[in-house]
């Protein structure tokens, strides 16, 4: 099984392709140095493989590398960060879990 994650800035999303088929994606909006994750989707036939987590992790790593702060508008991204506290420093103060 081959997996590839690509960033498509023109479409404002990260795609994870599995054996040539779209497996999951994370959509975002940019506002200067803030990246707002709006939506994460896993293709129904590919659910249960951890693909959403892989694409979100990649997107968060890119956000860190680009020195961006994150707004986790998407529930999945918020949950992922909550479960992986090593990414909590990327959140804006209003999104930091209390």
Buried (B, 14 or more C-beta within 10 A) or exposed (E): EEBEBEBEEEEBBBBBBBEEEBBBBBBBEEEEEBBBBBBBBBBEEBEEBEBBBBBBBBBBEBBBEEEBBBBBBBEBBBBBBEEEEEBEEBBEEEBEEE
